[in-house]
């Protein structure tokens, strides 16, 4: 009985708690609506508006309050010229050619309402449990290490320190979160008629958006902060997060060199570094500012560019600021690609990208040494895609903004790698722009191997030099290089198989077991088998390096060994050289089989034919080192006379020089 009574009281308590909570929530909603109305009316106290304009001003406040609202956007939502002309910021000249993907309306750039008007996915339910307590934070530089630290104070709690690290957009670990869910069977879910909201709550003041690729990102309108940190209630301390943003902005404004770059359009990105296994324990915080006017990222304290980092990118002789700016601009475009929401695609950016693609397409058609990072088919598809994107100009379409930003990032990165705008800029894909002392001469081992392997290594050496220019991979040329090698090696597997079958068939002929003849057949069979195995291994090895990134990794691994490219050229020429040697050994065995007879008629008949076939076979090799070797052997009888003549001529020149000096 006591248990039953306690259950009844527990149910009554839950009912009254739910009722009180619901009433309190509705009261908070009502207060927030009135607060928004008063704020709007206060901003309009010096102006007179029509009723329609007033309703347009109040729609964002109602939609962001969390009350049931009409989720369908108005018919003119993608027409920036029809928006309210009310703004709390100083207007900016959007017609300037320097303006990038601006996060505001093209007609009224600083409109604070632009982030509240969007698609159905942009309507959010804010968290109603708001604490008015403020957490104060200030920055200080640690004298011993030069690190920038944010120190928090407030609520009587002991000071907390977080190290601030200057990062770049590629340091945002969006694709390396390694967040996994438990593998369990789904449970039964009942959807009731009152379930009409399918979005999650976020901390007060934050908006969440779904990236076109799937991840969820967060944006704070007041501080213009983007982050990938989980800003749902109970995940990340929003007060501490905003205190870091405010401290960074104040610190940046206090720096004379940075103050001029901070304006109403400057964005801030924060990347939290939490301890492993403790999502609430913030160990460090990476940050960077975004300057949309200059298409650049910057920081409040120095950023160190490592030689193998994402800024310098291991590009040799990269030291001028006018050159490095292209790498920083590519980081800017990557930022726009990471956070494409609430940005209007300007016509100036669209036309600039379209001109770049058109020029790259024309250069690919008319030149074999184009610097474009895409081939002709890919550029044609990109042009077709730009025609589709043209309908998103001056509209808030995140997918189109993401596409344009990605293309701009790739083309800007190519400008940096090719020293665009510098005196020694690369204009051809197969031309080196560096002077490498002592790297152009072939080693003696390579020259000897080149003769033994039938001039195959030198041919592959030239191919590799055209594709691995200054340790940079051009994607279209690498694809052609891999395709050509794959086709060549697969052909050698067929030749090797045929030669192996011919050798085995030859050994099956009766009365063939002459010792020397059998030895040549065995050597031919071994070379055929070796060529077959090497071809299969090389084809399988290149399957993992089809892309340009994989090609750069492969070339770096293979050319770091001594003697570098020569070693790779020797390896690539083995299938060809082994097949040729297999044919040569089989030809010797066949010649022994033909001339191992005492029949005069056979010898008289086959000797001229054998001589003619030999001449025709050696004819193509006259332009190779084999031909040079034959010419050298041919002129050996005349070499002593030429040497004596050369010495005599040089002696006469020396006497003439001495005589002229004496008379002078």
Secondary structure, 3 states (H helix, E strand, C coil): CHHHHHHHHHHHHHHHHHHHHHHHHHHHHHHHHHHHHHHHHHHCCCCCCCHHHHHHHHHHHHHCCCCCCCCCCCCCCCCHHHCCCCCCCCCCCCCCCCCCCECCCCCCCCCCCCCCCCCHHHCCEECCCCCCCCCEEEEEECCCCCCEEEEEEECCEEEEEEEEEECCHHHCCHHHCCCCCCCCCCCCCCCCCCCCCCCCEECCCEEEEECCCCCEEEEECCCCEEECCCCCCCCCCHHHHHHHHHHHHHHHHHCHHHHCCCCCCCEEEEEEEEECCEEEEEEEEEEEEEECCCCEEECCCCCCCCCCCCCCCCCCCCCCHHHHHHHHHHHHHHHHHHCCCCCEECHHHHHHHHHHHHHHHHHHHHCCCCCCCCCHHHHHHHHHHHHHHHHHECCCCHHHHHHHHHHHHHHHHHHHHCCCCCCCCCCCCCCCCCCCCCCCCCCHHHHHHHHHCCCHHHHHHHHHHHHEECCEECHHHHHHHHHHHHHHHHHHHHHHHHHHHHHHHHHCCCCCCCHHHHHHHHHHHHHHHHHHHHHHHHHHHHCCCCCHHHHHHHHHHHHCCCCCHHHHHHHHCHHHHHHHHHHHHHHHHHHHHHHCCCCHHHHHHHHHHHHHHHHHHHHHHHHCHHHHHHHHHHCHHHHHHHHHHHHHHHHHHHHHHHHHHHHC
